[in-house]
Amino acid sequence: MKLKCAKCNYRFEKEEIPFRCPYCAKEGAVTMQETAQDILDEAAFI
């Protein structure tokens, strides 16, 4: 899955979400990266 860090915006791919960012080591900042379709789906509800 595609992931990104909310602190440093580092983007990477892994099988599961790690506890900390592999680049800046911030704990709990890694989330799934939004796709273009996710953004379009969210805009449809506004």
Secondary structure, 3 states (H helix, E strand, C coil): CEEEECCCCCEEECCCCCCECCCCCCECCEEECCCHHHHHHHHHCC
